[in-house]
Amino acid sequence: MKKFLLIMTIMCTLLLSGCFPTGEKAVDKAQYSDIIGIVEEINNFSIDNLELPDSYPESLPKIRVTLKEWGVNVSDIVSDGAVIKETKEYPSDRVNDGSYIVDMFDNNYFVNHEAGKIYYSRFYNNNDYNDEELTASTQHRIWSYIKATYADDLLDVSELDGFGKEEALQRLRTIFAELDITCFGEPLIYTVTAEYANSLENDRKLSASDEFYCIVYPICFENIPFIYDAQIGIEGSDYPFAVSNRVEAIVSKDRIVELDMDWICGNEYEKTENVQISVSPEDALSVIVSAYKDRKLDCETVFNSCKLVYIPIETDGKYSFTYSPAWEFSGYIKHDDGSVVNLDKTAEIVYADTGRRYIGNEG
């Protein structure tokens, strides 16, 4: 009841201040004041440098998409013609009555693929790794760390010596063209130098020749991303499993070390009923702030970004999904054990039409 009254008080304040516009929506920054007052009462919680969108559409359509079915030789395209030594088929754990194929190559790489998904990586069949396998394993671990932690400073790092970002992107574009994929937004490019890689705790140190880019392509509809952050677990009662829409790649000077493409949509999107964006960014923020007010936070939690996204709300149990607009607030949780500080990524979702908080990684 206390939370309900708190939310209603804020919503009424916003309503009286004219926060619910009827056309292209503009935000009055002064409306932050009531929310800020509550934030200041919450231990270890802040909205540091959080800028809410100045304008946003009055409505957006729901989008129905179908997972991409591959009409080409996926394994040959992503492996650059490596020889397949064995092929196996397994039941899909993602869609009803589906299956996925695993092709293993003679160079210790493999690719598994099914509708909407391709994963290309190195296969480790024992503990006796050679130098190339150890390097690839270290690159994979570093990328896993970057995905989980707040390492956005790597987005602004200059290019690797002798291996530019455009060259790395072109390798991926060639694969996308052969696979007939067009649903991408602008890529994020993380530059991982040997100096940065070796500053982390790794069993193997990397040389300058091992430096690489981590590249993430979000899946978008008219520049609004579908949920692609792996940290968001979609566990609401209306959608029972996690969805991550993106392409992730590790690209070194010599090769594509790893390519992970998941929940890739076909090129045709179907617009269905319009959804009114009746929940402003301030309204959505008040829901998030209220959700944290009575919680005991052992670590500092900071939200510093807000944007419109599409989240899945319906599925036919196999290849088709319907997405609806929502507000995503993202930031980080600071873990400080006295010797090492990690900023782990976190996010919260609020439906843009109902104001209901999405049950995500907070459970």
N, C-alpha and C positions, 0 to 999 in steps of 0.2 A: 504493500500500500504506500509505503514511504517513497519508493521509486516512482510509482505511478503518479503521486501528487507532484513530485519533483519535475517529472517530464511534462505534466499538464501545465505547471506554472510557467515553465520556459516556453512551451508551445503557445500559450495564451499571450505571453509577452511579445513573441515574434509576430503573432497574428495582429495584435493591436498596433504594432509598429509598421504594418503594411508589408510583411515579409512574403506573403503569398501572391505573387504577380500572376497575370493572366496571359501575357505574351512572352516575348524573349525576356528572360528573367535577369534582373540586375540585383546585386547584393549590396546592402548598406553595411560597411565595415563596422559601424558603431554597434551593430547588433551582437557583436562578439562579447560585449561587456558582461552580460548576465552569465554567459557560459564561462568566461574567464574567471569570474568570481567563484564559481563552483569548482573549477579546476584547481584553483589555489588552495582549496581545502583538502584535496586528495593527496595523500602521501605518495611520493615516488611516481607521480603522473604529471605529464605536461603535454602541451600542444605547441612545441617550440617552432617558431617560424612557419606555422601552418597558414597557408593562403588558400582561402576557399575560391572556387571558380567565380569570376565576375559575371558570367552569363552562361546560360544553358538552355536547351530546347524546352518548349512547353510540353512536348510529348515525343516519344520515340516508339517505333514499332517493335513488337516482339519479333525475333528472328528464328526461323526454323532452318536448321542446317542438317546435312547428311554427311557422315564420315566419308572421306575420300577412299574410293576403291581403286586399286592400282591396276591399270590396264597395260603395264609395261613390265619389263624385267627389272624389278627393284634391285635385286642383288648385284646384277651386272653394273647398274648405274652408280650405286653408292660405293661399290668396292673398286671402281675403275677397272673392271674386267678381270678381277682375281678368279682363280679356278676354284669351283665348288668341289669339295671332297665328300661331303655328306649333307643330306637334307632330312629333316624330321618335321612332323606335324603334331601339334598339341592342341587340346581343347582351350578355347579362349576363356580367360577369367574376367573379361570385360563385357562381352555381349552374349546374349542368349544364342545357343546353337551355332556359335562361331568357332573358328580355329585360327591358329597362327602358325606360320612356317618359320623354321630356323635353318638357314643355310650356313654351313661352316666351310671356310676357305682353307687353302693349303698354306696360307701365311699366318695362321693362328688368329685371324679375325673372324667375326661372324656377323650376320644380320638376321634379326627376327622381324617379321612384318605381318600385318593384318590390316583390315580396313582402318584408315586413320592413323596408323602407327608404323614407324620404322625405327629400329634401334640398331646402330652399327658400332661395334666396339671390338676390343681385343679379348680373346678367350684365354684364360689362365687355367691350364689343366694340371699344374703341379706347383710346388714351391721353389723349383729350380729355375728362376727367371733369368733370362739373358738381359743385357744392358738395355736393349730396345724396349723389352717388356717392362722393366723397372721404370724407365722414363715415362712410358705411357701410363703406368699405374700411378706414378707420382702426379702427373698432369691431371688425371682423373680425380685424385683425392683433393688437389688444390681447387679444382672447379667445384667439387662438392662443398668445400668450405666456403667458397665465395658465394654460392647459391644460398647457403644458410645464414650467412653473416652480412652485416651492413658494410659492403666494400665498394660503394658507389664512387669512391675516389679513384678507382681504377678506370672508370669511364672517361676520365679526362687526361689519362696518361698518353704521352706522345707515341708515335708508331715505333715498332720494333726496327732495329737497324737492318736494312737490306730486305725487309719484308713488310710491305705496307698494308694498311687495313683494306684498301681497295682490292688488292690481289687476293686476300683472304676471302672477302665478300664474293668476288667473281667465281671462286671455286664453288661456293654454295649456290650462287645464281645458276650456274651451269647445271647442277643437279636438279634444282627446282624447275628449271625449264623442261628438262627431260621427263620429270615426274608430272608436269602440267599442274603446278601449284601456284596460285596467285593471291592467296588470302592474307598476305603478310602486311604488318605495319612496319614502321622504321626500326631497324635493328639496334640493339644495345651492344656495344663492343667493349669488352673488358681486356685491357692490355696487361699481360702477365709477364713481367721481366724476370730474369734469373735472380736479380737482387730481391725482388718481392717474394718470389717463390721460396728462396732460401732463408727468408726471414721467418717463415712459418716452420712449425715443427714437422719435419719430413725425414723419412728414413734415407732418402736419396737426395742429393743436391743436384740441381740442374745447371747446365752450362748455358752460355749465350745461344748456342745452336739449338737448345731445347725450348727456348722461349715460345710463347704461343698466345693466341687470342681466344677468348671465350665469347661466343656470339650468340645472342638471344633474339630471335624473331618472334614478336607477339602475333597472335591471330586477331584480326580486327574486322569490324564492319564499319565502314565510313569513319575510320580513325578512332573508333571507340573499341578498346580491346576486350576480347573475351577473357575471362579469368585464366591466367596462365602462370601465375606465381605458385610454385610448388609448395609454398608455405600455407596456402589456403586449402584447408580440408573442408569439403562440402558435405556436411553431415546432418543437414536438416531433415526433418521427417518427410519432406516432399521430394527429397533427392538423396539417396542413401550412400553415394560413394564419391570419392574425390575425382575432380576433373582438372586437368592441366592442359591448356591449349597453347602450344608453343613449339618452336624449334630451338634446340640448343646444340651448339657445336664447339668442339675443341679443334682449332686449326693451327698447326705448326708450320714452320717453313717447308717441311718436307712432305706433309700429308695432312689429311683430315684424320685426326686421332680418334674422334668420337662424334657421332651424329645421332641425336635423340629427337625424334619428331613424334608428337603425341596429340591425339584428338584433332588431327588435321581435317579441315572441312573441304568438301567439294567446292568448286568455283561458283556454283549457283546458290544464292541465299534467297529464301522466301520470306517476305515481309507478311506478318499476320496482323492481328489487332493492335491498335495504338495504345500505348500506356501513358497516362498522364504523369508527368514528373511533378507531383503535388507535394513532394517532400523536398524542401530546400536543403542546401548544404548545411546551413545552421541547424535546421531541424534534425538532420541526420547526425550532426556532431553532438547535439544535446542528448540523443539516444545513447551514443557511445560513452559520453562523459557520465551519464547517469548509471550506465552498466558498471562503470569502474568505481563509482563513489563509495560503495559499501564493501569493496574488496580489499584484502590485505595484500599489498604489492611488496614483495621482498626485494625486487630489482626495479631500477628506474625504467619506466616505460614512456616512450616519446612517440607522438604521432606528428608527422611533418609534411604529409602529402594527402590531397583529396582529389579524386577524379571520378568521372562517370565510367562504368564498366558494364559489360553484359555478363550475367550469371545464368547457369542452366536451371530451369524450373520444371521441365518435363522431358521424358524420354519414352520412346516406344519399346524400350528394352533391347534394342539392337543398334541400328545405325543412325537414327534420326533424333535430334535434340532441339528443344525450344529454349531460347535465351531471352531474358528480360533485363531492363536497365536497373542499375543499383549504384549507390555511392560506395567507393572504396577508400578507406583511410588506412594509410600505411606508414610505417615507421620502424622503430627498433626497440629492443629490450637490452639494457646494458648489464652485462654480467662482469663483475669485478671481484676476482679472488685475491687481490692484493699484489699479484705478480703479472697477471694477464687480464686484459680487458677485451671482451668480445661484445660486439653490437649485433645481436641476432635479429633478423628481420621478423616483423609481425604485421598483421593487418586485421581490419574489421570491415564488415560489409553491412550496409543498411539498404533495404529495398527502397527504390526511388518512388514507388507509388503508395506503399502502405506505411513506411517508416519502421517496419519490423527489423530488428537486428538479426542478421544472418548467423546461424550457428556454424562458426568456422573453427579456426585453430584453437580457440579458447575452450571449445567443447560445450 
